[in-house]
Amino acid sequence: MDELELLKKDWQNRDAELPKLSYNEIYKMILKKSSSIVKWIFFISVIEFVLWSSIDIIVRLSGQYDELEILGLEGFSIITTILSYGILIYFIVRFYINYKNIQTTDSASVLMKNILNTRKTVKQYVWINIGFLALTTLIVILYMAFYTDAYTNQSTDQNIPIYLIIITSILVLGIFIGMLALLYRLVYGMLTRRLKKNYQELKKLEV
């Protein structure tokens, strides 16, 4: 018997000695891991809500929003603030519901469905947040450019063409949105990839 065959035989003997996990044991392990991941998604969304709320309060207390009143954007600011808080609270509630659903899951098929729902909710959360921020900021830029003298005065003071100031503002917005999307991908993407791995393991159990 050659060396390779000896190695194979040795590994087979070791494999036979390892404890065999039952279907229920494997399912419980995946359930526990999935529940932990969804709990972290919920906690991170709450932390994000507190962070954005704190920034909003600090900016308001510093008087930065007074400029919006001068520009006639105070009403728009109030509406977008209410909508942004509404979006965050809505998804926090959905993440919490997803967490409770996974906690009380009693079958692999239902757990797979809950994992898919959670990943879908996270994707919706990320894209709606990014889309809402990009749209509202772009509206403010265009409003300032075409309906106020803010960009015109800035262009006159710095001897820079107004169209260049508008393009620069849009490019800065694009960079910020890109960085935010990357941050979301790093944080939420890592967690959803783990959920996907758990989903694939469940599919193997169901075969």
FIVEX-547178 format. One record per residue (C-alpha): residue number from 1; x, y, z; residue in one letter. Coordinates in steps of 0.1 Angstrom, whole numbers, plus 5000, padded with zeros to 4 digits. Example, Ala and Ser with C-alpha at 12.3 -4.5 7.8 and 13.67 -1.06 7.14 Angstrom:
<sites>
+-----+------+-------+------+------+
|  nr | east | north |   up | rest |
+-----+------+-------+------+------+
|   1 | 5123 |  4955 | 5078 |    a |
|   2 | 5137 |  4989 | 5071 |    s |
+-----+------+-------+------+------+
</sites>
This chain:
<sites>
+-----+------+-------+------+------+
|  nr | east | north |   up | rest |
+-----+------+-------+------+------+
|   1 | 5000 |  5000 | 5000 |    m |
|   2 | 5015 |  5033 | 4990 |    d |
|   3 | 5018 |  5065 | 5011 |    e |
|   4 | 4987 |  5082 | 4996 |    l |
|   5 | 4965 |  5052 | 5004 |    e |
|   6 | 4978 |  5052 | 5040 |    l |
|   7 | 4969 |  5088 | 5044 |    l |
|   8 | 4934 |  5083 | 5030 |    k |
|   9 | 4928 |  5054 | 5053 |    k |
|  10 | 4940 |  5075 | 5083 |    d |
|  11 | 4916 |  5103 | 5074 |    w |
|  12 | 4887 |  5079 | 5070 |    q |
|  13 | 4894 |  5065 | 5105 |    n |
|  14 | 4896 |  5100 | 5120 |    r |
|  15 | 4863 |  5110 | 5102 |    d |
|  16 | 4846 |  5079 | 5117 |    a |
|  17 | 4857 |  5090 | 5152 |    e |
|  18 | 4842 |  5125 | 5148 |    l |
|  19 | 4807 |  5130 | 5164 |    p |
|  20 | 4779 |  5130 | 5139 |    k |
|  21 | 4754 |  5159 | 5143 |    l |
|  22 | 4717 |  5152 | 5138 |    s |
|  23 | 4694 |  5172 | 5116 |    y |
|  24 | 4679 |  5190 | 5146 |    n |
|  25 | 4713 |  5198 | 5161 |    e |
|  26 | 4725 |  5214 | 5128 |    i |
|  27 | 4692 |  5232 | 5124 |    y |
|  28 | 4695 |  5247 | 5159 |    k |
|  29 | 4730 |  5259 | 5153 |    m |
|  30 | 4720 |  5276 | 5120 |    i |
|  31 | 4689 |  5291 | 5138 |    l |
|  32 | 4711 |  5305 | 5166 |    k |
|  33 | 4736 |  5320 | 5141 |    k |
|  34 | 4709 |  5335 | 5120 |    s |
|  35 | 4691 |  5350 | 5150 |    s |
|  36 | 4723 |  5366 | 5162 |    s |
|  37 | 4730 |  5381 | 5128 |    i |
|  38 | 4695 |  5396 | 5125 |    v |
|  39 | 4698 |  5409 | 5160 |    k |
|  40 | 4729 |  5428 | 5150 |    w |
|  41 | 4712 |  5442 | 5120 |    i |
|  42 | 4685 |  5455 | 5143 |    f |
|  43 | 4710 |  5470 | 5167 |    f |
|  44 | 4731 |  5487 | 5140 |    i |
|  45 | 4699 |  5503 | 5125 |    s |
|  46 | 4690 |  5517 | 5160 |    v |
|  47 | 4726 |  5530 | 5164 |    i |
|  48 | 4723 |  5546 | 5129 |    e |
|  49 | 4690 |  5562 | 5139 |    f |
|  50 | 4706 |  5577 | 5170 |    v |
|  51 | 4736 |  5589 | 5151 |    l |
|  52 | 4716 |  5607 | 5124 |    w |
|  53 | 4693 |  5621 | 5150 |    s |
|  54 | 4722 |  5635 | 5170 |    s |
|  55 | 4738 |  5651 | 5139 |    i |
|  56 | 4705 |  5667 | 5130 |    d |
|  57 | 4700 |  5681 | 5165 |    i |
|  58 | 4736 |  5694 | 5167 |    i |
|  59 | 4732 |  5711 | 5133 |    v |
|  60 | 4699 |  5727 | 5143 |    r |
|  61 | 4713 |  5739 | 5176 |    l |
|  62 | 4743 |  5754 | 5158 |    s |
|  63 | 4720 |  5776 | 5136 |    g |
|  64 | 4730 |  5760 | 5103 |    q |
|  65 | 4693 |  5756 | 5094 |    y |
|  66 | 4688 |  5793 | 5096 |    d |
|  67 | 4703 |  5796 | 5061 |    e |
|  68 | 4676 |  5773 | 5047 |    l |
|  69 | 4650 |  5797 | 5061 |    e |
|  70 | 4667 |  5825 | 5042 |    i |
|  71 | 4667 |  5805 | 5010 |    l |
|  72 | 4630 |  5795 | 5014 |    g |
|  73 | 4638 |  5759 | 5021 |    l |
|  74 | 4626 |  5756 | 5056 |    e |
|  75 | 4593 |  5739 | 5047 |    g |
|  76 | 4612 |  5715 | 5024 |    f |
|  77 | 4636 |  5708 | 5052 |    s |
|  78 | 4608 |  5700 | 5077 |    i |
|  79 | 4591 |  5676 | 5052 |    i |
|  80 | 4623 |  5657 | 5043 |    t |
|  81 | 4633 |  5655 | 5080 |    t |
|  82 | 4599 |  5639 | 5089 |    i |
|  83 | 4602 |  5615 | 5059 |    l |
|  84 | 4638 |  5605 | 5068 |    s |
|  85 | 4628 |  5598 | 5104 |    y |
|  86 | 4598 |  5579 | 5091 |    g |
|  87 | 4619 |  5557 | 5068 |    i |
|  88 | 4644 |  5549 | 5096 |    l |
|  89 | 4617 |  5541 | 5122 |    i |
|  90 | 4598 |  5520 | 5096 |    y |
|  91 | 4628 |  5498 | 5089 |    f |
|  92 | 4638 |  5495 | 5125 |    i |
|  93 | 4604 |  5481 | 5132 |    v |
|  94 | 4607 |  5457 | 5103 |    r |
|  95 | 4642 |  5445 | 5114 |    f |
|  96 | 4628 |  5439 | 5149 |    y |
|  97 | 4599 |  5419 | 5134 |    i |
|  98 | 4623 |  5399 | 5113 |    n |
|  99 | 4644 |  5392 | 5145 |    y |
| 100 | 4613 |  5380 | 5164 |    k |
| 101 | 4602 |  5359 | 5135 |    n |
| 102 | 4635 |  5341 | 5133 |    i |
| 103 | 4636 |  5336 | 5170 |    q |
| 104 | 4603 |  5317 | 5170 |    t |
| 105 | 4609 |  5297 | 5138 |    t |
| 106 | 4603 |  5260 | 5142 |    d |
| 107 | 4612 |  5246 | 5108 |    s |
| 108 | 4640 |  5249 | 5083 |    a |
| 109 | 4617 |  5259 | 5054 |    s |
| 110 | 4602 |  5288 | 5075 |    v |
| 111 | 4637 |  5298 | 5086 |    l |
| 112 | 4648 |  5299 | 5050 |    m |
| 113 | 4619 |  5321 | 5041 |    k |
| 114 | 4626 |  5345 | 5071 |    n |
| 115 | 4663 |  5347 | 5060 |    i |
| 116 | 4652 |  5357 | 5025 |    l |
| 117 | 4628 |  5383 | 5039 |    n |
| 118 | 4655 |  5398 | 5061 |    t |
| 119 | 4680 |  5401 | 5032 |    r |
| 120 | 4653 |  5417 | 5011 |    k |
| 121 | 4645 |  5442 | 5039 |    t |
| 122 | 4682 |  5451 | 5043 |    v |
| 123 | 4685 |  5457 | 5005 |    k |
| 124 | 4654 |  5479 | 5005 |    q |
| 125 | 4667 |  5498 | 5035 |    y |
| 126 | 4701 |  5505 | 5019 |    v |
| 127 | 4687 |  5516 | 4985 |    w |
| 128 | 4658 |  5537 | 4999 |    i |
| 129 | 4681 |  5555 | 5023 |    n |
| 130 | 4707 |  5562 | 4997 |    i |
| 131 | 4681 |  5571 | 4970 |    g |
| 132 | 4663 |  5595 | 4994 |    f |
| 133 | 4694 |  5613 | 5005 |    l |
| 134 | 4707 |  5616 | 4969 |    a |
| 135 | 4673 |  5629 | 4956 |    l |
| 136 | 4667 |  5655 | 4984 |    t |
| 137 | 4703 |  5668 | 4982 |    t |
| 138 | 4701 |  5671 | 4944 |    l |
| 139 | 4668 |  5690 | 4946 |    i |
| 140 | 4684 |  5714 | 4971 |    v |
| 141 | 4714 |  5720 | 4947 |    i |
| 142 | 4692 |  5726 | 4917 |    l |
| 143 | 4668 |  5748 | 4937 |    y |
| 144 | 4698 |  5769 | 4949 |    m |
| 145 | 4712 |  5771 | 4914 |    a |
| 146 | 4680 |  5781 | 4895 |    f |
| 147 | 4657 |  5797 | 4921 |    y |
| 148 | 4680 |  5816 | 4944 |    t |
| 149 | 4711 |  5839 | 4941 |    d |
| 150 | 4732 |  5817 | 4964 |    a |
| 151 | 4753 |  5801 | 4936 |    y |
| 152 | 4753 |  5834 | 4916 |    t |
| 153 | 4767 |  5853 | 4945 |    n |
| 154 | 4793 |  5826 | 4952 |    q |
| 155 | 4803 |  5826 | 4915 |    s |
| 156 | 4807 |  5864 | 4915 |    t |
| 157 | 4827 |  5865 | 4947 |    d |
| 158 | 4852 |  5838 | 4936 |    q |
| 159 | 4852 |  5846 | 4898 |    n |
| 160 | 4842 |  5810 | 4890 |    i |
| 161 | 4815 |  5802 | 4864 |    p |
| 162 | 4782 |  5792 | 4880 |    i |
| 163 | 4780 |  5760 | 4860 |    y |
| 164 | 4813 |  5749 | 4874 |    l |
| 165 | 4801 |  5754 | 4909 |    i |
| 166 | 4769 |  5734 | 4902 |    i |
| 167 | 4789 |  5705 | 4886 |    i |
| 168 | 4814 |  5705 | 4915 |    t |
| 169 | 4785 |  5703 | 4940 |    s |
| 170 | 4770 |  5674 | 4921 |    i |
| 171 | 4803 |  5656 | 4920 |    l |
| 172 | 4809 |  5661 | 4957 |    v |
| 173 | 4774 |  5647 | 4963 |    l |
| 174 | 4782 |  5617 | 4941 |    g |
| 175 | 4814 |  5610 | 4961 |    i |
| 176 | 4796 |  5613 | 4994 |    f |
| 177 | 4768 |  5589 | 4982 |    i |
| 178 | 4795 |  5565 | 4969 |    g |
| 179 | 4813 |  5565 | 5003 |    m |
| 180 | 4780 |  5560 | 5021 |    l |
| 181 | 4771 |  5531 | 4998 |    a |
| 182 | 4805 |  5515 | 5004 |    l |
| 183 | 4800 |  5519 | 5042 |    l |
| 184 | 4765 |  5502 | 5040 |    y |
| 185 | 4780 |  5474 | 5018 |    r |
| 186 | 4808 |  5468 | 5044 |    l |
| 187 | 4785 |  5468 | 5074 |    v |
| 188 | 4752 |  5453 | 5062 |    y |
| 189 | 4768 |  5434 | 5033 |    g |
| 190 | 4789 |  5414 | 5057 |    m |
| 191 | 4759 |  5404 | 5077 |    l |
| 192 | 4737 |  5396 | 5048 |    t |
| 193 | 4765 |  5374 | 5033 |    r |
| 194 | 4765 |  5354 | 5065 |    r |
| 195 | 4727 |  5350 | 5063 |    l |
| 196 | 4731 |  5338 | 5027 |    k |
| 197 | 4757 |  5312 | 5038 |    k |
| 198 | 4732 |  5300 | 5065 |    n |
| 199 | 4705 |  5298 | 5038 |    y |
| 200 | 4727 |  5276 | 5016 |    q |
| 201 | 4734 |  5253 | 5046 |    e |
| 202 | 4697 |  5250 | 5052 |    l |
| 203 | 4691 |  5241 | 5016 |    k |
| 204 | 4715 |  5212 | 5020 |    k |
| 205 | 4696 |  5200 | 5050 |    l |
| 206 | 4663 |  5201 | 5030 |    e |
| 207 | 4677 |  5180 | 5002 |    v |
+-----+------+-------+------+------+
</sites>
